[in-house]
Structure formats: C-alpha cells, structure tokens
Amino acid sequence: MKAVPASLLLPLRQLDDPAFRRPLLKGLGVALLAFAGLAWLADWGVAWLAGGTGWLATIAGLLGGLLVLASTFWLFVPVMLGITGIFSDEVAEAVERRFYPALPPAAGASVAAQVKAGLGLALRFLVISLALLPLALVAPPLGVVVYWVLAAVSLGYGLFDGVAQRRMGVADSLALRRRHRSQILAIGAALAALALVPVVNLLVPVLGTAAMTHLLHRA
C-alpha cells in the first residue's frame, strides 16, 4: 500500500507543468459542461412533473431544487467515467514524460478496445446509479454511503483500466487489476470522496487518471 499515498500526492506536484495543465483545464471545461447538462436535464424533468396547478404542483416545485441537486451529483460520476477517456492518454503521457522518462512508447490495447471497456463500465455504473437514486432521496445518509462505495469501485477500476490498457492488452490489464485490487480501491475511495465535494469533483477525471498512472508504474 506504500504506492497509494505517493500516487495521490504526485499529481499535485505536476500542476506547474504546462503539458499537465492543458488536459486539466480541458477536463475541467468538459466536466463543467457535463454537470450543466445534467442539471438542465434534471431541472426539465422536475418542471415536467410539477406542471399544472394545485398543492401537488407547489410541493413538487419546492422539492425540485433539492431533486435537481441530488440527481446531478448522483449521476455525475458515471457521466464523468464516460468522458475520462478523452483525456486519459494526454494525461498519462504528461505524467510518464516527467516522472518515468525511461519507459518505452505505449503500445497496448487498441483504441476501440479501450473505448468499449470504458463505455461498458460507465453504462453499468449509470444503470446502477439510476436504480439506487430513490434510495438517496428517501434515506440520504445511507444513499451517500452506498454511492461512495459504488463510486470507489467504479472510479478505481475504470481509471486504472484506462491507463493500464495504454501499455497492455485488456486481459493483461484485468489480471493486473486483480493483483493490485486493494491499492486500486484505496485510490478509488479517495477519488470517490473528492467526487462528493462541489467544484473539486470537476478535477477528479484528470487527477484520478494521473494518480492511477503513478500507481501502474509504482505498484
């Protein structure tokens, strides 16, 4: 587990690197757009439910803001997993260039295989998140705990697979993930906690990719 603290802290040392800041800023912009899109979609759904007049529409309108906020945060991680692949290669290259310059050029799974694996994980997490959303609304404390556990697994596995498959085939990356499961889940748990913090959660895709790149080469 010694590689976990270093993997989480080293990305912060690279914030002065222009090659790292570029994908960080682009990732921040895309995450903002995704967050705004989710908020709009949730708001539209609430407006549709609250349409009409009477006390029921009034109550729906009052609860609408809470529902928009909860659903936006709840669905942010699966959407974020889906867009992480856009920047993972650029982030991993910047990390390897600075900290691991002796590595040979990356030659892993095909782009199609990586995209298929990443989207598959994101879609599974999205379906599970939608199924558990009522739990978060009815029992928020329990919902937050369930969400954190689910996000820890999804972020840990999804981000590690993304960086590992740059340098090896899908089957090899899955075997490596099983071998270092505890460290991957520890980093995933830390990232899942950050994903619950407003504003900071927008940086999770890029910082998480960088952390998993360090873990890949240190574990």
TORKOLDO-158063 format. One record per residue (C-alpha): residue number from 0; x, y, z. Coordinates in Angstrom, 1 decimal, padded with zeros to 4 digits. Layout:
REM residues N
+-----+--------+--------+--------+
|  nr |      x |      y |      z |
+-----+--------+--------+--------+
| NUM |      X |      Y |      Z |
...
+-----+--------+--------+--------+
END
This chain:
REM residues 219
+-----+--------+--------+--------+
|  nr |      x |      y |      z |
+-----+--------+--------+--------+
|   0 |  000.0 |  000.0 |  000.0 |
|   1 |  003.0 |  002.3 |  000.0 |
|   2 |  002.3 |  003.3 | -003.6 |
|   3 | -001.1 |  004.7 | -002.7 |
|   4 | -000.1 |  008.0 | -000.9 |
|   5 |  002.5 |  008.8 | -003.4 |
|   6 |  000.1 |  008.1 | -006.3 |
|   7 | -002.4 |  010.5 | -004.8 |
|   8 |  000.1 |  013.3 | -004.0 |
|   9 |  002.4 |  013.3 | -007.0 |
|  10 | -000.3 |  014.8 | -009.4 |
|  11 | -000.3 |  017.9 | -007.2 |
|  12 |  003.4 |  018.3 | -007.8 |
|  13 |  002.8 |  018.5 | -011.6 |
|  14 |  000.3 |  021.4 | -011.5 |
|  15 |  003.2 |  023.7 | -012.7 |
|  16 |  003.7 |  021.5 | -015.8 |
|  17 |  002.0 |  023.1 | -018.9 |
|  18 |  001.7 |  019.6 | -020.5 |
|  19 | -000.3 |  018.6 | -017.5 |
|  20 | -002.3 |  021.8 | -017.1 |
|  21 | -003.7 |  021.6 | -020.6 |
|  22 | -005.6 |  018.4 | -020.2 |
|  23 | -006.5 |  019.5 | -016.6 |
|  24 | -008.2 |  022.7 | -018.0 |
|  25 | -009.8 |  020.9 | -020.9 |
|  26 | -011.1 |  018.2 | -018.5 |
|  27 | -012.4 |  020.9 | -016.2 |
|  28 | -014.3 |  022.5 | -019.1 |
|  29 | -015.9 |  019.3 | -020.3 |
|  30 | -016.8 |  018.3 | -016.7 |
|  31 | -018.5 |  021.7 | -016.3 |
|  32 | -020.5 |  021.2 | -019.5 |
|  33 | -021.4 |  017.7 | -018.4 |
|  34 | -022.5 |  019.0 | -014.9 |
|  35 | -024.5 |  021.8 | -016.5 |
|  36 | -026.2 |  019.3 | -018.9 |
|  37 | -027.1 |  017.0 | -016.1 |
|  38 | -028.6 |  019.9 | -014.1 |
|  39 | -030.6 |  021.1 | -017.1 |
|  40 | -031.9 |  017.6 | -017.7 |
|  41 | -032.9 |  017.1 | -014.1 |
|  42 | -034.5 |  020.6 | -014.0 |
|  43 | -036.5 |  019.8 | -017.1 |
|  44 | -037.7 |  016.6 | -015.5 |
|  45 | -038.8 |  018.3 | -012.3 |
|  46 | -040.6 |  021.1 | -014.3 |
|  47 | -042.5 |  018.4 | -016.3 |
|  48 | -043.5 |  016.6 | -013.1 |
|  49 | -044.5 |  019.9 | -011.4 |
|  50 | -046.6 |  021.1 | -014.4 |
|  51 | -050.1 |  022.2 | -013.6 |
|  52 | -051.7 |  023.9 | -010.6 |
|  53 | -052.7 |  023.0 | -007.1 |
|  54 | -050.9 |  021.9 | -003.9 |
|  55 | -049.2 |  018.9 | -005.5 |
|  56 | -047.6 |  021.1 | -008.2 |
|  57 | -046.5 |  023.5 | -005.4 |
|  58 | -044.8 |  020.8 | -003.4 |
|  59 | -043.2 |  019.4 | -006.5 |
|  60 | -041.8 |  022.8 | -007.3 |
|  61 | -040.4 |  023.3 | -003.8 |
|  62 | -038.7 |  020.0 | -003.8 |
|  63 | -037.5 |  020.5 | -007.3 |
|  64 | -034.3 |  022.3 | -006.4 |
|  65 | -033.3 |  019.5 | -004.0 |
|  66 | -034.0 |  016.9 | -006.6 |
|  67 | -032.0 |  018.7 | -009.3 |
|  68 | -029.0 |  019.0 | -007.0 |
|  69 | -029.2 |  015.4 | -005.7 |
|  70 | -029.7 |  013.8 | -009.2 |
|  71 | -027.0 |  016.0 | -010.7 |
|  72 | -024.4 |  014.9 | -008.2 |
|  73 | -025.6 |  011.3 | -008.2 |
|  74 | -025.2 |  010.9 | -012.0 |
|  75 | -022.0 |  012.9 | -012.3 |
|  76 | -019.6 |  010.0 | -011.7 |
|  77 | -021.0 |  007.7 | -014.4 |
|  78 | -021.0 |  010.6 | -016.9 |
|  79 | -017.5 |  011.5 | -015.8 |
|  80 | -016.3 |  007.9 | -016.4 |
|  81 | -017.7 |  008.2 | -019.9 |
|  82 | -015.7 |  011.3 | -020.8 |
|  83 | -012.4 |  010.4 | -019.0 |
|  84 | -011.2 |  008.5 | -022.0 |
|  85 | -011.0 |  011.8 | -024.0 |
|  86 | -008.1 |  013.0 | -021.8 |
|  87 | -006.6 |  009.8 | -020.3 |
|  88 | -003.9 |  009.4 | -023.0 |
|  89 | -002.8 |  013.0 | -022.8 |
|  90 | -002.7 |  013.0 | -019.0 |
|  91 | -000.8 |  009.7 | -018.8 |
|  92 |  001.7 |  010.9 | -021.4 |
|  93 |  002.4 |  014.0 | -019.4 |
|  94 |  002.9 |  012.0 | -016.2 |
|  95 |  005.2 |  009.5 | -017.8 |
|  96 |  007.3 |  012.1 | -019.6 |
|  97 |  008.0 |  013.9 | -016.3 |
|  98 |  008.3 |  011.0 | -013.8 |
|  99 |  009.1 |  007.9 | -015.9 |
| 100 |  011.1 |  009.1 | -018.9 |
| 101 |  012.8 |  005.8 | -019.4 |
| 102 |  009.6 |  004.0 | -020.4 |
| 103 |  009.2 |  002.8 | -024.0 |
| 104 |  006.4 |  004.2 | -026.1 |
| 105 |  002.9 |  003.0 | -025.1 |
| 106 |  001.7 |  000.1 | -027.2 |
| 107 | -001.3 | -001.5 | -025.5 |
| 108 | -004.9 | -002.4 | -026.4 |
| 109 | -006.5 | -000.8 | -029.5 |
| 110 | -008.4 |  002.4 | -029.1 |
| 111 | -011.6 |  000.6 | -029.9 |
| 112 | -011.0 | -002.0 | -027.2 |
| 113 | -010.2 |  000.7 | -024.6 |
| 114 | -013.3 |  002.7 | -025.6 |
| 115 | -015.5 | -000.4 | -025.5 |
| 116 | -014.2 | -001.3 | -022.0 |
| 117 | -014.6 |  002.3 | -020.7 |
| 118 | -018.1 |  002.8 | -022.0 |
| 119 | -019.2 | -000.6 | -020.8 |
| 120 | -018.1 |  000.3 | -017.2 |
| 121 | -019.7 |  003.7 | -017.4 |
| 122 | -023.0 |  002.4 | -018.7 |
| 123 | -023.2 | -000.3 | -016.0 |
| 124 | -022.5 |  002.3 | -013.3 |
| 125 | -025.1 |  004.6 | -014.8 |
| 126 | -027.8 |  001.9 | -014.7 |
| 127 | -026.9 |  001.0 | -011.1 |
| 128 | -026.9 |  004.7 | -010.1 |
| 129 | -030.3 |  005.3 | -011.6 |
| 130 | -031.6 |  002.2 | -009.8 |
| 131 | -030.3 |  003.5 | -006.4 |
| 132 | -031.3 |  007.1 | -006.9 |
| 133 | -034.6 |  006.7 | -005.0 |
| 134 | -032.6 |  005.3 | -002.0 |
| 135 | -030.6 |  008.5 | -001.9 |
| 136 | -033.8 |  010.6 | -001.9 |
| 137 | -035.6 |  008.5 |  000.7 |
| 138 | -032.6 |  007.8 |  003.0 |
| 139 | -029.8 |  010.4 |  002.2 |
| 140 | -027.2 |  009.1 |  004.8 |
| 141 | -027.5 |  005.5 |  003.6 |
| 142 | -027.6 |  006.7 |  000.0 |
| 143 | -024.3 |  008.7 |  000.3 |
| 144 | -022.6 |  005.6 |  001.8 |
| 145 | -023.8 |  003.4 | -001.0 |
| 146 | -022.9 |  006.0 | -003.6 |
| 147 | -019.4 |  006.3 | -002.1 |
| 148 | -018.8 |  002.6 | -002.2 |
| 149 | -020.1 |  002.3 | -005.7 |
| 150 | -018.1 |  005.3 | -006.9 |
| 151 | -014.9 |  003.9 | -005.3 |
| 152 | -015.2 |  000.7 | -007.2 |
| 153 | -016.2 |  002.3 | -010.5 |
| 154 | -013.6 |  005.1 | -010.4 |
| 155 | -010.9 |  002.8 | -009.2 |
| 156 | -011.4 |  000.1 | -011.8 |
| 157 | -012.4 |  002.5 | -014.6 |
| 158 | -009.4 |  004.8 | -014.3 |
| 159 | -006.9 |  002.0 | -013.7 |
| 160 | -008.1 |  000.0 | -016.7 |
| 161 | -007.8 |  003.2 | -018.8 |
| 162 | -004.2 |  003.8 | -018.1 |
| 163 | -003.2 |  000.1 | -018.0 |
| 164 | -004.6 | -000.6 | -021.4 |
| 165 | -002.4 |  002.0 | -022.9 |
| 166 |  000.5 | -000.4 | -022.2 |
| 167 | -001.0 | -003.8 | -022.4 |
| 168 | -004.0 | -005.8 | -023.7 |
| 169 | -007.3 | -005.9 | -022.0 |
| 170 | -006.8 | -009.4 | -020.5 |
| 171 | -003.5 | -008.4 | -019.0 |
| 172 | -004.8 | -005.2 | -017.5 |
| 173 | -007.7 | -007.1 | -015.8 |
| 174 | -005.2 | -009.6 | -014.4 |
| 175 | -003.0 | -006.7 | -013.1 |
| 176 | -006.1 | -005.1 | -011.6 |
| 177 | -006.9 | -008.2 | -009.7 |
| 178 | -003.4 | -008.4 | -008.4 |
| 179 | -003.4 | -004.9 | -007.1 |
| 180 | -007.1 | -004.6 | -006.2 |
| 181 | -006.6 | -003.3 | -002.7 |
| 182 | -004.4 | -000.4 | -003.8 |
| 183 | -006.7 |  000.5 | -006.7 |
| 184 | -009.8 |  000.5 | -004.4 |
| 185 | -007.9 |  002.7 | -001.9 |
| 186 | -007.3 |  005.3 | -004.5 |
| 187 | -010.8 |  004.9 | -005.9 |
| 188 | -012.2 |  005.5 | -002.4 |
| 189 | -010.2 |  008.7 | -002.1 |
| 190 | -011.4 |  009.9 | -005.5 |
| 191 | -015.0 |  009.0 | -004.7 |
| 192 | -014.7 |  011.2 | -001.6 |
| 193 | -013.5 |  014.0 | -003.7 |
| 194 | -016.3 |  013.4 | -006.1 |
| 195 | -018.7 |  014.4 | -003.3 |
| 196 | -017.1 |  017.8 | -002.9 |
| 197 | -018.6 |  020.5 | -005.2 |
| 198 | -016.1 |  022.1 | -007.6 |
| 199 | -013.3 |  019.7 | -006.6 |
| 200 | -015.3 |  016.9 | -008.2 |
| 201 | -014.7 |  018.6 | -011.6 |
| 202 | -011.0 |  017.8 | -011.3 |
| 203 | -011.4 |  014.1 | -010.4 |
| 204 | -011.2 |  012.8 | -014.0 |
| 205 | -007.7 |  014.2 | -014.7 |
| 206 | -006.2 |  014.0 | -011.2 |
| 207 | -007.6 |  010.4 | -010.9 |
| 208 | -006.0 |  009.4 | -014.3 |
| 209 | -002.7 |  010.9 | -013.1 |
| 210 | -002.9 |  009.0 | -009.8 |
| 211 | -003.6 |  005.7 | -011.5 |
| 212 | -000.7 |  006.2 | -013.9 |
| 213 |  001.6 |  006.6 | -010.9 |
| 214 |  000.1 |  003.5 | -009.3 |
| 215 |  000.5 |  001.5 | -012.5 |
| 216 |  004.3 |  002.2 | -012.6 |
| 217 |  004.9 |  002.0 | -008.8 |
| 218 |  002.8 | -001.0 | -007.7 |
+-----+--------+--------+--------+
END
